[in-house]
Amino acid sequence: MIIECFDGGVVRLSEPSDFRRFKLVMHAQTPLDPQAWKGITLLGDRDALVSIDLVPSLQGRPDHASWRLGYDDMLAKAREHGWIDVDRNAIRAHIERPA
């Protein structure tokens, strides 16, 4: 699952059914502005926290119950690995920038 961030605060979900990986892709012209996207907190150049509630609201999310079950399962596994920030209700994501 990839959360793509574009200029102007545009955020969308791609590869939404790939629950084995979770990352944030910041496209070339996107600045590292911590206020640019609601529900996303940048933790530096390499990691971010993404609101658990944001992901199901993004454009690109399939609209069927099996997707939600897969997402909930992914969150449970992320909790087991310590990738959930309980205080912020967010999941940690690696940041990538395409060349």
Chimera marker file (.cmm) of the C-alpha trace (Angstrom):
<marker_set name="trace">
<marker id="1" x="0.000" y="0.000" z="0.000" r="1" g="1" b="0" radius="0.5"/>
<marker id="2" x="1.408" y="3.317" z="-1.066" r="1" g="1" b="0" radius="0.5"/>
<marker id="3" x="0.293" y="6.742" z="0.075" r="1" g="1" b="0" radius="0.5"/>
<marker id="4" x="1.284" y="9.246" z="-2.585" r="1" g="1" b="0" radius="0.5"/>
<marker id="5" x="1.693" y="12.926" z="-1.682" r="1" g="1" b="0" radius="0.5"/>
<marker id="6" x="1.671" y="15.608" z="-4.354" r="1" g="1" b="0" radius="0.5"/>
<marker id="7" x="1.976" y="19.381" z="-4.439" r="1" g="1" b="0" radius="0.5"/>
<marker id="8" x="-1.007" y="21.266" z="-3.086" r="1" g="1" b="0" radius="0.5"/>
<marker id="9" x="-1.738" y="18.752" z="-0.321" r="1" g="1" b="0" radius="0.5"/>
<marker id="10" x="-3.117" y="16.113" z="-2.709" r="1" g="1" b="0" radius="0.5"/>
<marker id="11" x="-2.900" y="12.628" z="-1.203" r="1" g="1" b="0" radius="0.5"/>
<marker id="12" x="-4.055" y="9.356" z="-2.774" r="1" g="1" b="0" radius="0.5"/>
<marker id="13" x="-3.742" y="5.651" z="-2.181" r="1" g="1" b="0" radius="0.5"/>
<marker id="14" x="-2.173" y="3.338" z="-4.752" r="1" g="1" b="0" radius="0.5"/>
<marker id="15" x="-1.695" y="-0.423" z="-4.625" r="1" g="1" b="0" radius="0.5"/>
<marker id="16" x="-4.381" y="-0.430" z="-1.917" r="1" g="1" b="0" radius="0.5"/>
<marker id="17" x="-4.611" y="-4.212" z="-1.691" r="1" g="1" b="0" radius="0.5"/>
<marker id="18" x="-0.898" y="-4.733" z="-1.055" r="1" g="1" b="0" radius="0.5"/>
<marker id="19" x="-1.072" y="-5.070" z="2.722" r="1" g="1" b="0" radius="0.5"/>
<marker id="20" x="2.462" y="-6.454" z="3.013" r="1" g="1" b="0" radius="0.5"/>
<marker id="21" x="4.153" y="-3.077" z="2.598" r="1" g="1" b="0" radius="0.5"/>
<marker id="22" x="3.226" y="0.397" z="3.673" r="1" g="1" b="0" radius="0.5"/>
<marker id="23" x="5.063" y="3.496" z="2.530" r="1" g="1" b="0" radius="0.5"/>
<marker id="24" x="4.695" y="7.164" z="1.776" r="1" g="1" b="0" radius="0.5"/>
<marker id="25" x="5.897" y="8.386" z="-1.618" r="1" g="1" b="0" radius="0.5"/>
<marker id="26" x="6.584" y="12.095" z="-1.830" r="1" g="1" b="0" radius="0.5"/>
<marker id="27" x="6.775" y="13.169" z="-5.442" r="1" g="1" b="0" radius="0.5"/>
<marker id="28" x="9.697" y="15.262" z="-6.733" r="1" g="1" b="0" radius="0.5"/>
<marker id="29" x="8.390" y="18.774" z="-6.148" r="1" g="1" b="0" radius="0.5"/>
<marker id="30" x="6.818" y="18.024" z="-2.781" r="1" g="1" b="0" radius="0.5"/>
<marker id="31" x="8.478" y="19.950" z="0.063" r="1" g="1" b="0" radius="0.5"/>
<marker id="32" x="9.032" y="18.469" z="3.499" r="1" g="1" b="0" radius="0.5"/>
<marker id="33" x="6.454" y="20.815" z="4.999" r="1" g="1" b="0" radius="0.5"/>
<marker id="34" x="4.922" y="19.233" z="8.100" r="1" g="1" b="0" radius="0.5"/>
<marker id="35" x="1.675" y="21.158" z="7.594" r="1" g="1" b="0" radius="0.5"/>
<marker id="36" x="1.190" y="20.144" z="3.953" r="1" g="1" b="0" radius="0.5"/>
<marker id="37" x="-1.051" y="17.119" z="4.493" r="1" g="1" b="0" radius="0.5"/>
<marker id="38" x="-3.654" y="16.592" z="7.189" r="1" g="1" b="0" radius="0.5"/>
<marker id="39" x="-3.242" y="13.255" z="8.939" r="1" g="1" b="0" radius="0.5"/>
<marker id="40" x="0.449" y="12.886" z="8.056" r="1" g="1" b="0" radius="0.5"/>
<marker id="41" x="3.213" y="13.834" z="10.464" r="1" g="1" b="0" radius="0.5"/>
<marker id="42" x="6.742" y="13.858" z="9.072" r="1" g="1" b="0" radius="0.5"/>
<marker id="43" x="9.390" y="12.536" z="11.446" r="1" g="1" b="0" radius="0.5"/>
<marker id="44" x="12.287" y="13.689" z="9.292" r="1" g="1" b="0" radius="0.5"/>
<marker id="45" x="13.463" y="12.728" z="5.811" r="1" g="1" b="0" radius="0.5"/>
<marker id="46" x="12.927" y="8.978" z="6.194" r="1" g="1" b="0" radius="0.5"/>
<marker id="47" x="9.822" y="8.292" z="8.281" r="1" g="1" b="0" radius="0.5"/>
<marker id="48" x="6.315" y="9.602" z="8.853" r="1" g="1" b="0" radius="0.5"/>
<marker id="49" x="3.271" y="8.829" z="10.934" r="1" g="1" b="0" radius="0.5"/>
<marker id="50" x="0.037" y="8.376" z="8.999" r="1" g="1" b="0" radius="0.5"/>
<marker id="51" x="-3.285" y="8.634" z="10.792" r="1" g="1" b="0" radius="0.5"/>
<marker id="52" x="-4.985" y="5.253" z="10.908" r="1" g="1" b="0" radius="0.5"/>
<marker id="53" x="-8.271" y="7.008" z="10.112" r="1" g="1" b="0" radius="0.5"/>
<marker id="54" x="-6.814" y="8.836" z="7.088" r="1" g="1" b="0" radius="0.5"/>
<marker id="55" x="-6.027" y="5.764" z="4.987" r="1" g="1" b="0" radius="0.5"/>
<marker id="56" x="-9.645" y="4.520" z="4.569" r="1" g="1" b="0" radius="0.5"/>
<marker id="57" x="-10.696" y="8.027" z="3.501" r="1" g="1" b="0" radius="0.5"/>
<marker id="58" x="-8.172" y="8.379" z="0.678" r="1" g="1" b="0" radius="0.5"/>
<marker id="59" x="-8.969" y="8.386" z="-3.016" r="1" g="1" b="0" radius="0.5"/>
<marker id="60" x="-8.033" y="4.998" z="-4.452" r="1" g="1" b="0" radius="0.5"/>
<marker id="61" x="-9.332" y="2.869" z="-1.594" r="1" g="1" b="0" radius="0.5"/>
<marker id="62" x="-11.502" y="-0.030" z="-2.756" r="1" g="1" b="0" radius="0.5"/>
<marker id="63" x="-15.067" y="0.201" z="-1.513" r="1" g="1" b="0" radius="0.5"/>
<marker id="64" x="-15.646" y="-3.314" z="-0.239" r="1" g="1" b="0" radius="0.5"/>
<marker id="65" x="-15.655" y="-5.011" z="3.160" r="1" g="1" b="0" radius="0.5"/>
<marker id="66" x="-12.764" y="-7.341" z="2.347" r="1" g="1" b="0" radius="0.5"/>
<marker id="67" x="-10.452" y="-4.335" z="1.947" r="1" g="1" b="0" radius="0.5"/>
<marker id="68" x="-11.333" y="-3.103" z="5.433" r="1" g="1" b="0" radius="0.5"/>
<marker id="69" x="-10.657" y="-6.573" z="6.869" r="1" g="1" b="0" radius="0.5"/>
<marker id="70" x="-7.241" y="-6.613" z="5.159" r="1" g="1" b="0" radius="0.5"/>
<marker id="71" x="-6.456" y="-3.134" z="6.461" r="1" g="1" b="0" radius="0.5"/>
<marker id="72" x="-7.443" y="-4.087" z="10.007" r="1" g="1" b="0" radius="0.5"/>
<marker id="73" x="-5.250" y="-7.194" z="9.788" r="1" g="1" b="0" radius="0.5"/>
<marker id="74" x="-2.328" y="-5.053" z="8.567" r="1" g="1" b="0" radius="0.5"/>
<marker id="75" x="-2.818" y="-2.727" z="11.538" r="1" g="1" b="0" radius="0.5"/>
<marker id="76" x="-2.825" y="-5.675" z="13.963" r="1" g="1" b="0" radius="0.5"/>
<marker id="77" x="0.482" y="-6.898" z="12.534" r="1" g="1" b="0" radius="0.5"/>
<marker id="78" x="1.918" y="-3.376" z="12.688" r="1" g="1" b="0" radius="0.5"/>
<marker id="79" x="0.979" y="-3.214" z="16.372" r="1" g="1" b="0" radius="0.5"/>
<marker id="80" x="2.856" y="-6.473" z="16.997" r="1" g="1" b="0" radius="0.5"/>
<marker id="81" x="5.987" y="-4.926" z="15.467" r="1" g="1" b="0" radius="0.5"/>
<marker id="82" x="5.694" y="-1.618" z="17.352" r="1" g="1" b="0" radius="0.5"/>
<marker id="83" x="4.859" y="0.444" z="14.255" r="1" g="1" b="0" radius="0.5"/>
<marker id="84" x="1.728" y="2.006" z="15.744" r="1" g="1" b="0" radius="0.5"/>
<marker id="85" x="1.922" y="5.247" z="17.706" r="1" g="1" b="0" radius="0.5"/>
<marker id="86" x="-0.982" y="4.754" z="20.104" r="1" g="1" b="0" radius="0.5"/>
<marker id="87" x="-0.994" y="8.358" z="21.345" r="1" g="1" b="0" radius="0.5"/>
<marker id="88" x="-1.330" y="9.731" z="17.806" r="1" g="1" b="0" radius="0.5"/>
<marker id="89" x="-3.439" y="6.820" z="16.479" r="1" g="1" b="0" radius="0.5"/>
<marker id="90" x="-1.005" y="6.547" z="13.577" r="1" g="1" b="0" radius="0.5"/>
<marker id="91" x="1.067" y="3.978" z="11.733" r="1" g="1" b="0" radius="0.5"/>
<marker id="92" x="4.729" y="4.499" z="10.891" r="1" g="1" b="0" radius="0.5"/>
<marker id="93" x="5.580" y="4.675" z="7.189" r="1" g="1" b="0" radius="0.5"/>
<marker id="94" x="8.896" y="4.800" z="5.384" r="1" g="1" b="0" radius="0.5"/>
<marker id="95" x="9.266" y="7.839" z="3.076" r="1" g="1" b="0" radius="0.5"/>
<marker id="96" x="10.471" y="7.423" z="-0.494" r="1" g="1" b="0" radius="0.5"/>
<marker id="97" x="11.150" y="10.139" z="-3.070" r="1" g="1" b="0" radius="0.5"/>
<marker id="98" x="11.133" y="9.089" z="-6.733" r="1" g="1" b="0" radius="0.5"/>
<marker id="99" x="14.114" y="10.287" z="-8.752" r="1" g="1" b="0" radius="0.5"/>
<link id1="1" id2="2" r="1" g="1" b="0" radius="0.2"/>
<link id1="2" id2="3" r="1" g="1" b="0" radius="0.2"/>
<link id1="3" id2="4" r="1" g="1" b="0" radius="0.2"/>
<link id1="4" id2="5" r="1" g="1" b="0" radius="0.2"/>
<link id1="5" id2="6" r="1" g="1" b="0" radius="0.2"/>
<link id1="6" id2="7" r="1" g="1" b="0" radius="0.2"/>
<link id1="7" id2="8" r="1" g="1" b="0" radius="0.2"/>
<link id1="8" id2="9" r="1" g="1" b="0" radius="0.2"/>
<link id1="9" id2="10" r="1" g="1" b="0" radius="0.2"/>
<link id1="10" id2="11" r="1" g="1" b="0" radius="0.2"/>
<link id1="11" id2="12" r="1" g="1" b="0" radius="0.2"/>
<link id1="12" id2="13" r="1" g="1" b="0" radius="0.2"/>
<link id1="13" id2="14" r="1" g="1" b="0" radius="0.2"/>
<link id1="14" id2="15" r="1" g="1" b="0" radius="0.2"/>
<link id1="15" id2="16" r="1" g="1" b="0" radius="0.2"/>
<link id1="16" id2="17" r="1" g="1" b="0" radius="0.2"/>
<link id1="17" id2="18" r="1" g="1" b="0" radius="0.2"/>
<link id1="18" id2="19" r="1" g="1" b="0" radius="0.2"/>
<link id1="19" id2="20" r="1" g="1" b="0" radius="0.2"/>
<link id1="20" id2="21" r="1" g="1" b="0" radius="0.2"/>
<link id1="21" id2="22" r="1" g="1" b="0" radius="0.2"/>
<link id1="22" id2="23" r="1" g="1" b="0" radius="0.2"/>
<link id1="23" id2="24" r="1" g="1" b="0" radius="0.2"/>
<link id1="24" id2="25" r="1" g="1" b="0" radius="0.2"/>
<link id1="25" id2="26" r="1" g="1" b="0" radius="0.2"/>
<link id1="26" id2="27" r="1" g="1" b="0" radius="0.2"/>
<link id1="27" id2="28" r="1" g="1" b="0" radius="0.2"/>
<link id1="28" id2="29" r="1" g="1" b="0" radius="0.2"/>
<link id1="29" id2="30" r="1" g="1" b="0" radius="0.2"/>
<link id1="30" id2="31" r="1" g="1" b="0" radius="0.2"/>
<link id1="31" id2="32" r="1" g="1" b="0" radius="0.2"/>
<link id1="32" id2="33" r="1" g="1" b="0" radius="0.2"/>
<link id1="33" id2="34" r="1" g="1" b="0" radius="0.2"/>
<link id1="34" id2="35" r="1" g="1" b="0" radius="0.2"/>
<link id1="35" id2="36" r="1" g="1" b="0" radius="0.2"/>
<link id1="36" id2="37" r="1" g="1" b="0" radius="0.2"/>
<link id1="37" id2="38" r="1" g="1" b="0" radius="0.2"/>
<link id1="38" id2="39" r="1" g="1" b="0" radius="0.2"/>
<link id1="39" id2="40" r="1" g="1" b="0" radius="0.2"/>
<link id1="40" id2="41" r="1" g="1" b="0" radius="0.2"/>
<link id1="41" id2="42" r="1" g="1" b="0" radius="0.2"/>
<link id1="42" id2="43" r="1" g="1" b="0" radius="0.2"/>
<link id1="43" id2="44" r="1" g="1" b="0" radius="0.2"/>
<link id1="44" id2="45" r="1" g="1" b="0" radius="0.2"/>
<link id1="45" id2="46" r="1" g="1" b="0" radius="0.2"/>
<link id1="46" id2="47" r="1" g="1" b="0" radius="0.2"/>
<link id1="47" id2="48" r="1" g="1" b="0" radius="0.2"/>
<link id1="48" id2="49" r="1" g="1" b="0" radius="0.2"/>
<link id1="49" id2="50" r="1" g="1" b="0" radius="0.2"/>
<link id1="50" id2="51" r="1" g="1" b="0" radius="0.2"/>
<link id1="51" id2="52" r="1" g="1" b="0" radius="0.2"/>
<link id1="52" id2="53" r="1" g="1" b="0" radius="0.2"/>
<link id1="53" id2="54" r="1" g="1" b="0" radius="0.2"/>
<link id1="54" id2="55" r="1" g="1" b="0" radius="0.2"/>
<link id1="55" id2="56" r="1" g="1" b="0" radius="0.2"/>
<link id1="56" id2="57" r="1" g="1" b="0" radius="0.2"/>
<link id1="57" id2="58" r="1" g="1" b="0" radius="0.2"/>
<link id1="58" id2="59" r="1" g="1" b="0" radius="0.2"/>
<link id1="59" id2="60" r="1" g="1" b="0" radius="0.2"/>
<link id1="60" id2="61" r="1" g="1" b="0" radius="0.2"/>
<link id1="61" id2="62" r="1" g="1" b="0" radius="0.2"/>
<link id1="62" id2="63" r="1" g="1" b="0" radius="0.2"/>
<link id1="63" id2="64" r="1" g="1" b="0" radius="0.2"/>
<link id1="64" id2="65" r="1" g="1" b="0" radius="0.2"/>
<link id1="65" id2="66" r="1" g="1" b="0" radius="0.2"/>
<link id1="66" id2="67" r="1" g="1" b="0" radius="0.2"/>
<link id1="67" id2="68" r="1" g="1" b="0" radius="0.2"/>
<link id1="68" id2="69" r="1" g="1" b="0" radius="0.2"/>
<link id1="69" id2="70" r="1" g="1" b="0" radius="0.2"/>
<link id1="70" id2="71" r="1" g="1" b="0" radius="0.2"/>
<link id1="71" id2="72" r="1" g="1" b="0" radius="0.2"/>
<link id1="72" id2="73" r="1" g="1" b="0" radius="0.2"/>
<link id1="73" id2="74" r="1" g="1" b="0" radius="0.2"/>
<link id1="74" id2="75" r="1" g="1" b="0" radius="0.2"/>
<link id1="75" id2="76" r="1" g="1" b="0" radius="0.2"/>
<link id1="76" id2="77" r="1" g="1" b="0" radius="0.2"/>
<link id1="77" id2="78" r="1" g="1" b="0" radius="0.2"/>
<link id1="78" id2="79" r="1" g="1" b="0" radius="0.2"/>
<link id1="79" id2="80" r="1" g="1" b="0" radius="0.2"/>
<link id1="80" id2="81" r="1" g="1" b="0" radius="0.2"/>
<link id1="81" id2="82" r="1" g="1" b="0" radius="0.2"/>
<link id1="82" id2="83" r="1" g="1" b="0" radius="0.2"/>
<link id1="83" id2="84" r="1" g="1" b="0" radius="0.2"/>
<link id1="84" id2="85" r="1" g="1" b="0" radius="0.2"/>
<link id1="85" id2="86" r="1" g="1" b="0" radius="0.2"/>
<link id1="86" id2="87" r="1" g="1" b="0" radius="0.2"/>
<link id1="87" id2="88" r="1" g="1" b="0" radius="0.2"/>
<link id1="88" id2="89" r="1" g="1" b="0" radius="0.2"/>
<link id1="89" id2="90" r="1" g="1" b="0" radius="0.2"/>
<link id1="90" id2="91" r="1" g="1" b="0" radius="0.2"/>
<link id1="91" id2="92" r="1" g="1" b="0" radius="0.2"/>
<link id1="92" id2="93" r="1" g="1" b="0" radius="0.2"/>
<link id1="93" id2="94" r="1" g="1" b="0" radius="0.2"/>
<link id1="94" id2="95" r="1" g="1" b="0" radius="0.2"/>
<link id1="95" id2="96" r="1" g="1" b="0" radius="0.2"/>
<link id1="96" id2="97" r="1" g="1" b="0" radius="0.2"/>
<link id1="97" id2="98" r="1" g="1" b="0" radius="0.2"/>
<link id1="98" id2="99" r="1" g="1" b="0" radius="0.2"/>
</marker_set>
